[in-house]
Amino acid sequence: MSASIVRIPTFVYARAKSYPLTQAQPTAVLSAVMGGRNVELWVGGVVKVQNANTVVTATLAWTDPDTGADSYTWLNAQNLAPGLYNLDVLVIEAQLGSQVTLTVTPGTANNVLFTGSMRGEMP
């Protein structure tokens, strides 16, 4: 018996590479509006704290087609030392026409970079 491979086309909805957070306030680092129909998304990234400890919050907000408004928080006002912090990939289903936004809030301006992407497929 042999295994079959099914290739599913995927789309990049948003991405950022070494995006500097220049203010100590919530910043939308990835954002997209879901068009066409409901979309299954993979969202994740890396937060890099550069020079000194700082508090960081990283949250994803979206509208689920079955349950409505939803959110997920990877980092909740965590005091982080300089280094890389992985935002593990989260798989969500986003409702047609809804906004999906990943927001990062640094405690210190010009000390945090974000790299990540929002990729998906239509179920």
Order of alpha helices (4+ residues) and beta strands (2+ residues): beta-beta-beta-beta-beta-beta-beta-beta
